[in-house]
């Protein structure tokens, strides 16, 4: 369990107890139901909590109408409850309110047990829902920031990607590929996915400020990881080393030195265009081995262009406020 999970457990324990105490002070019947409502309201993020709370309020008033009609026509017995359940479940599924079914069912059983739906009992159940949902929302307004964790994960991922770029460059010049140390992509992919999950959670815990930058940034790095994997695999196809390989390997070393958040990749892309033109002016291959090697080399250059374009396209999607907040201010520090 991470610290957010532990915090959620503490919130549920405190919130459920507090809801029951408040309902007892208000002399409400079935006060323990408010504790259950609080338990089910507290979700992993602020946005999820507000979303589920809204669904429950909407479903409650819908089930109230259904229960009133059904019980007044067929009476307060088990067959009427079955009809109520059928209609309630049907409408909840049609309206996408399945998450609220449990609460609505619990509250409706109170009406059946009491054998009436007088205004006092309806008020009692409405207050149970209000206290339970309200406590859940209030407690979940506090969520610790994950920015520092996201930045640490981001730096770790980029360090691994930087090492991978250097590994690809070194492997281009290896004559015996069987002796090379294999890079573990599983670890890198797992770390990228974990960073994306934290960035997504951070987005859902910020109701006012826009923190999509971290999520979109890590998604961009994930797309680059896919390209790096293709590059890594393609280098295995090189059986011989030629002059052009040293040029590309040197460029990749340069690329790894500039691989960080604030590099816009434009200069590197321009440098790669020059290299591609230079390689294109070389004499045509004269042997089968050299022809195959040149074909793989062009594929590697194309993939490097894709890799750099992913970063360039990401930067172009940023607006001025995002550039100021996440790039310029942090870059000056």
C-alpha positions in Angstrom: 0.0 0.0 0.0 1.2 3.5 -0.8 0.7 6.5 1.4 -2.4 7.6 -0.6 -4.0 4.2 0.1 -3.2 4.4 3.8 -4.6 7.9 3.9 -7.8 6.7 2.2 -8.2 4.0 4.8 -7.8 6.5 7.6 -10.4 8.9 5.9 -12.9 6.0 5.6 -12.5 5.0 9.3 -12.8 8.6 10.6 -15.4 9.7 8.1 -17.8 6.7 8.7 -17.5 7.1 12.4 -18.1 10.9 12.2 -21.1 10.5 10.0 -22.8 8.1 12.4 -22.0 10.4 15.4 -23.5 13.4 13.5 -26.7 11.4 12.6 -27.0 10.3 16.2 -26.8 13.9 17.4 -29.6 14.8 14.9 -31.7 11.9 16.2 -31.9 10.3 12.8 -33.1 6.7 12.4 -30.7 4.1 10.8 -27.7 6.4 11.5 -25.3 3.6 10.7 -26.3 3.9 7.0 -24.7 7.3 6.9 -21.4 5.6 7.8 -21.8 3.2 4.9 -22.6 6.1 2.5 -19.4 7.9 3.6 -17.4 4.7 3.1 -18.7 4.3 -0.4 -18.3 8.0 -1.3 -14.6 8.3 -0.5 -12.7 7.4 -3.6 -9.0 7.5 -4.6 -9.2 11.0 -6.1 -11.1 14.2 -5.7 -12.8 14.1 -9.1 -13.8 10.4 -8.6 -15.3 11.3 -5.2 -17.3 14.3 -6.6 -18.4 12.2 -9.6 -19.7 9.3 -7.5 -21.4 11.8 -5.1 -23.3 13.4 -7.9 -24.4 10.0 -9.2 -25.7 9.0 -5.8 -27.7 12.2 -5.3 -29.3 11.9 -8.7 -30.0 8.2 -8.2 -31.4 8.8 -4.8 -34.1 11.2 -6.0 -34.9 8.9 -8.9 -35.3 5.9 -6.6 -37.4 8.0 -4.2 -39.9 8.7 -7.0 -39.9 5.0 -8.1 -40.3 3.8 -4.5 -43.2 6.2 -3.8 -45.1 5.1 -6.9 -44.5 1.3 -6.4 -45.2 1.2 -2.6 -48.3 3.3 -2.9 -49.7 1.0 -5.6 -48.6 -2.5 -4.4 -48.0 -1.9 -0.7 -44.9 -2.3 1.5 -44.1 -6.0 1.0 -41.4 -8.1 -0.7 -43.1 -8.3 -4.1 -43.4 -4.6 -4.3 -39.8 -4.4 -3.3 -38.9 -6.8 -6.2 -40.8 -4.5 -8.6 -39.0 -1.5 -7.2 -35.6 -3.2 -7.6 -36.3 -4.1 -11.2 -37.3 -0.5 -12.2 -34.5 1.0 -10.1 -31.8 -1.2 -11.6 -33.2 -0.7 -15.1 -33.1 3.1 -14.9 -29.7 3.1 -13.1 -28.2 1.1 -15.9 -29.9 3.2 -18.6 -28.6 6.4 -17.0 -25.1 5.0 -16.1 -25.8 5.3 -12.3 -24.9 1.7 -11.3 -22.5 2.9 -8.7 -25.4 4.4 -6.7 -27.5 1.2 -6.6 -26.3 -0.1 -3.2 -27.0 3.2 -1.4 -30.5 3.6 -3.0 -31.3 0.0 -2.1 -30.3 0.4 1.5 -32.4 3.6 1.9 -35.4 2.0 0.2 -35.4 -0.9 2.6 -35.9 1.6 5.4 -39.2 2.7 3.8 -40.3 -0.9 3.5 -39.4 -1.7 7.1 -41.2 1.3 8.3 -44.2 0.6 6.1 -44.7 4.2 5.0 -43.1 7.1 3.1 -44.3 10.0 5.2 -42.5 13.4 4.9 -40.6 12.9 8.2 -39.1 9.6 7.0 -38.2 11.0 3.6 -36.5 13.9 5.4 -34.6 11.4 7.6 -33.3 9.4 4.6 -32.4 12.6 2.8 -30.4 13.8 5.8 -28.6 10.4 6.0 -27.5 10.8 2.4 -26.5 14.4 2.9 -24.4 13.7 5.9 -22.8 10.6 4.4 -22.0 12.2 1.1 -21.0 15.5 2.6 -18.5 14.0 5.1 -17.0 12.0 2.3 -16.5 15.0 0.0 -15.1 17.2 2.8 -12.5 14.6 3.9 -11.4 14.0 0.3 -10.8 17.7 -0.3 -7.4 17.1 1.2 -5.1 15.2 -1.1 -1.3 15.3 -0.7 0.4 16.7 -3.8 2.2 14.1 -6.0 4.3 16.6 -7.9 7.6 15.7 -6.2 7.0 12.0 -6.8 6.1 12.6 -10.4 9.3 14.6 -11.0 11.5 11.9 -9.4 9.8 9.3 -11.6 10.3 11.5 -14.6 14.0 12.0 -13.9 14.5 8.2 -13.4 12.7 7.4 -16.6 14.7 9.9 -18.6 18.0 8.6 -17.1 17.1 5.1 -18.3 16.2 6.4 -21.7 19.4 8.4 -21.8 21.4 5.2 -21.1 19.4 3.3 -23.7 20.3 5.9 -26.4 24.0 5.5 -25.5 23.6 1.7 -25.6 22.1 1.8 -29.1 24.9 4.1 -30.2 27.5 1.7 -28.7 25.9 -1.4 -30.2 26.0 0.1 -33.7 29.8 -0.2 -33.5 30.0 -3.7 -32.1 31.3 -6.4 -34.4 30.0 -9.3 -32.3 26.4 -8.5 -31.2 26.2 -11.8 -29.3 28.5 -10.4 -26.6 26.4 -7.3 -26.0 24.5 -6.8 -22.7 20.8 -6.9 -23.3 18.7 -3.9 -22.1 15.7 -4.7 -19.9 12.8 -3.0 -21.5 10.3 -4.5 -19.1 11.7 -2.4 -16.2 11.6 0.8 -18.3 8.1 0.2 -19.6 6.9 -0.6 -16.0 8.4 2.6 -14.7 6.9 4.7 -17.5 3.4 3.2 -16.8 3.8 3.8 -13.1 4.7 7.5 -13.8 1.7 7.9 -16.1 -0.6 6.4 -13.4 0.7 8.9 -10.8 0.3 11.8 -13.3 -3.2 10.7 -14.0 -4.0 10.5 -10.3 -2.5 14.0 -9.9 -4.8 15.3 -12.6 -7.9 13.9 -10.8 -6.8 15.4 -7.5 -6.6 19.0 -8.8 -10.0 20.5 -9.3 -8.9 24.0 -10.2 -5.3 24.0 -11.5 -4.5 22.3 -14.8 -1.9 19.6 -14.3 -2.4 17.7 -17.5 1.1 18.7 -18.5 2.7 15.9 -16.4 0.4 13.3 -17.9 0.9 14.4 -21.5 4.6 14.7 -20.9 4.9 11.1 -19.7 2.7 9.9 -22.5 5.1 11.6 -24.9 8.0 9.8 -23.3 6.2 6.5 -23.6 5.8 7.0 -27.3 9.5 7.7 -27.5 10.2 4.5 -25.6 8.4 2.6 -28.4 10.7 4.2 -31.0 13.8 3.4 -28.9 12.8 -0.2 -28.7 12.5 -0.4 -32.5 15.9 1.3 -32.8 17.5 -1.1 -30.3 16.1 -4.1 -32.2 17.2 -2.7 -35.6 20.8 -2.3 -34.6 21.0 -6.1 -34.2 20.6 -6.3 -38.0 23.9 -4.5 -38.6 26.5 -7.1 -39.4 29.3 -4.8 -40.5 30.6 -1.4 -39.5 31.0 1.4 -42.0 31.9 5.1 -41.8 28.3 6.2 -41.7 27.7 4.1 -38.5 30.3 6.2 -36.6 28.5 9.4 -37.7 25.1 8.2 -36.5 26.6 6.8 -33.3 28.3 10.1 -32.6 25.0 11.9 -33.2 23.1 9.6 -30.8 25.8 10.4 -28.1 25.1 14.1 -28.7 21.4 13.4 -28.5 21.8 11.7 -25.1 23.7 14.7 -23.8 20.8 16.9 -24.7 18.1 14.5 -23.5 16.2 16.4 -20.9 12.8 18.1 -20.3 13.7 21.5 -21.6 15.4 20.6 -24.8 13.0 21.3 -27.7 14.9 18.9 -30.1 14.7 21.4 -33.0 18.5 21.9 -33.2 19.0 18.1 -33.1 16.4 17.6 -35.8 18.2 20.1 -38.0 21.5 18.4 -37.3 20.0 15.0 -38.3 18.7 16.4 -41.6 22.3 17.5 -42.4 23.6 14.0 -41.6 20.9 12.4 -43.8 21.9 14.6 -46.7 25.6 13.8 -46.1 24.9 10.1 -46.0 22.8 10.4 -49.1 25.8 11.9 -51.0 28.0 8.9 -50.3 28.8 6.5 -53.0 26.2 3.7 -53.6 26.9 0.3 -52.0 29.0 -2.1 -54.0 28.4 -5.3 -52.0 25.3 -7.1 -50.7 26.5 -6.6 -47.1 27.0 -2.9 -47.6 23.6 -2.5 -49.3 21.8 -4.3 -46.4 23.7 -2.2 -43.9 22.8 1.1 -45.7 19.2 0.1 -45.7 19.2 -0.5 -42.0 21.0 2.8 -41.5 18.3 4.7 -43.4 15.7 3.0 -41.2 17.6 4.1 -38.1 17.8 7.7 -39.3 14.1 7.7 -40.0 13.3 6.3 -36.6 15.6 9.0 -35.0 13.6 11.7 -36.9 10.3 10.1 -35.5 11.8 10.2 -32.0 12.7 13.9 -32.2 9.4 14.8 -33.9 7.5 13.3 -31.0 9.1 15.8 -28.6 8.8 18.7 -31.1 5.1 18.0 -31.6 4.6 17.8 -27.8 6.1 21.3 -27.3 3.9 22.7 -30.1 0.8 21.6 -28.2 1.8 23.7 -25.1 0.2 27.1 -24.7 1.9 30.1 -23.4 0.8 29.7 -19.8 2.0 26.1 -19.8 5.4 27.1 -21.2 5.7 29.8 -18.5 4.6 27.6 -15.7 6.3 24.3 -16.5 9.3 25.3 -18.6 10.5 28.8 -18.2 10.1 29.3 -14.5 11.4 25.8 -13.6 14.2 26.1 -16.1 15.5 29.2 -14.4 15.9 27.5 -11.1 
